[in-house]
Amino acid sequence: MHSHSFSGYTSYNNGHRHYYMGMTSISPDVPGHIHYMAGYTSFDDGHTHAYRSATGPAIYWQHALPWVQRNDRDSRSAHP
């Protein structure tokens, strides 16, 4: 089981932005799991916003950059 911390700023709209932060729900350590998050933004410009969301299933890649390959001379060679 695990969870993740998250934080960031909203887009800048109507002359201000908001900060948000929190912890996701706890999910099992299995492929395809999702996390839920909910909370309130910081109080700015006289108000807050409530939010709630869910992540999509985890996406697993065999390589971080599929066009990067290892060879004997150089650890990186970019795809043309």
PyMOL commands that set and color helices and strands:
alter all, ss='L'
color gray80, all
select strands_A, chain A and resi 5-9+19-23+36-40+50-54
alter strands_A, ss='S'
color yellow, strands_A
deselect
rebuild
show_as cartoon
